Amino acid sequence: MQKRVYKFRIYPNRQQEYSLAKTLENCRFLYNKQLESKINRYKEDKTNLSQFDLNNNLIELKEKNKDFYKIYGQVLQEINKRINLAFSNFYRKIKKGEKAGFPRFKTKNRYNSITYPQYGFKLEKNQLYLSKIGSVNLVKHREIKGKIKTLTIKKTSSNKWYVYFSVEKETENKSTLNDNSVGIDLGLNHFYADSEGNLKDNPRYLRKTEKKLKIIQRKLSRKKKGSKNRNKYRLKLAKVHERISNQRLDFLHKESRYLANNYNLIAVEKLKIQNMTKNHYLAKSINDASWNKFLQLLSYKVEETGGKLVGIDPRNTSQSCICGNKVEKTLVVRIHKCSNCKIEINRDVMSAMIIKALAFSHIESSTMSNMESNALGDISVETSMNQEPSKVFSKLN
């Protein structure tokens, strides 16, 4: 089974928008109330309230706050599931020795979504019926394929409303691709270079908008907290950030779709992006490029087209030549020059060629029948340039 999420924008009228906003506020209040109960109960007698216990508390809370009767029942139960999940993640990180943040109370701007887990909604052409809310206008720009499991309604910081349909559908084993393969080297100077010699420019959407962001942020900082003017500039700032995010996502979708549709084997570096962002000189540029999101999009698109996505250990892929000769160079050197085969080419293109060669080397030495998943995290090639390059490339030269 494949899981997919479809996102659509909705346009509630004034009454519906008021009802949605009121529902969000009541759900936030309930979340904080249930979290408080869970914490206090543990402090009193070391009892850890389960999701079932929190559901039982709803009966008493409904009697105290009649507004909860205006919210669909399963939406309220989903709040308890969120609390339970937050604590599960907290304990899991503690056990692994990772840095864990204790579940915290939600302020007004930190609780922006409600979820219908199974029922309480119905899709009707260009309208979405929501229990206790009514029929809301929806822009359905594409058909939903699969069985709808849950519906999440979210309000963005720019005061727009969106719905997210979580869908399950049968896995389709299809392959409509030609016998093409490519190696990809991700970078900051260029977004990526491929083994065919193509260089895709890095759009740098955040960098190009920084000047505008600074102006709005400076004006926002001068406004009195709680004033209408401050909210006005907060909204302006949110819209600029939202535009940057949309531009970046559009670019990533188009590039990942192009690669998935044109190649049946794509070899990429298996980068430890979280560790790389600890470099404060490069963190902003890496986040602006959004490599991790790109690899996620590429992974599921390759799965849909029946191709393969192979992760390569990136160590020393930029310090060797396709002929097997070692060519050491610093980051300042952008041209690869080999004294052995006399090749002179962009260093990123050479890295992409080596990444592709390493992928082929691994595939030829192992059976592809054992690889059941196309996800990047599941297909990992441990072959690296720490091994003898001459042996790796012997079949390719």
Phi, psi and omega in degrees: 000136176257141177251129180226157178236128177253130183247129178225152176266141177244155182234082179289148174284181186301315181294318180293320178296321177296318181295319179295317179295320179294322178296317177301316182295318179292323178294321177297317179298317180294319179303310181296323181292316180291323177296320177297318179297318181295318180291314182296320181295322179292323178293327183286305186223021177062024178271126179264104182296130178275175177297324178297318178297320179293325177296322177294329179294337182300327182299314180291320181292327178294324179292328181278329182231101184293343179296336180293337177290343180274000181248137180302135188304316183291336175294320178293320179293329179295331178297318178295326177295322178298317180297314179298320179292322179298319178288325178298317178294323179297312181293323180298316179293323178298316180296325180279353180080017180271164176289123185236134177263128180293137179308129186242164179289148185262127173277177186302320184269005182246011174227104191228017181212153174228151185232133170261105189291324183223307186236186178095005178214156180208131181268123181230097180050250182258025177224150178238118178274127178240129179300135180074357181244311182117189181273121184249138178294136184225139176266098182265090187275355176203160182281145177270123181253119180120182180266124180287125181259313180220161176230128177241131177253129185229138174254125181278169180292345177264016177066031174257152182248134179227155174239144181236117177264118175271123190235145172243135177217159181294142177289128180258117178273087182229153177218108182250022187257157171281172181278066181246149178219156182207149173253141183238129175244110180284145181205181179254324176297311168241148181299315171204156172240139179251169185289352178267002176095005180274141177240123179260122183296145176277118185292332178049057183297319180293314181301319183289340183254001185302320182299316179294321179296319180297320180297313181292319180296323179294317179293322179297319182295338182272351182275148181290133181298132180090353181278163179292325179295322179294319178295326179297315181281333173297320179293320178298316180296318180297322180292323178293315178297322179295321178296318178300315180298318180293320178298315181297315182295321178298316179298314182295321178296316182294318181291318179293324178293319179300313181293317182294325182280338187252350182225137178268345175226120180238120179256127181229163175284138175268083187278147172264080190295323181299322178288325181293327181287354176287345173282107187293343178281336185246349188303313182296318181293322179293316179293326178294321178289330177057057180299318184299316178296320179300316180292326176296313180296318180296322183299309184285333178288322176295322178298320181293324183274355178083017179270192180231137175243119186245129178266130183247138173299120187280357185299125174066013178290341179263001184248014181225165180250160180296339179279350180104352180283143178274126181233095182282140179202151178275174180294336181291328182282116184257352180248129178272123177233120181255128180283345182274302183261358176067017179285143178226113189206162176303133185298327180289324176295319177298319178299319179297321178296319179292320178299317178296317181297319179296322179296316179295322180299319180291317183295322181290335183262359179222161181271127180289345182293338180280349183267101185271336184245149178262358184295145183301321182291340183265329178258101183239124179261117182275355178300130180221169181285003173286342175278176184288113183299326183298325179285324181296319186261004186299325182278347185262343184260000000 
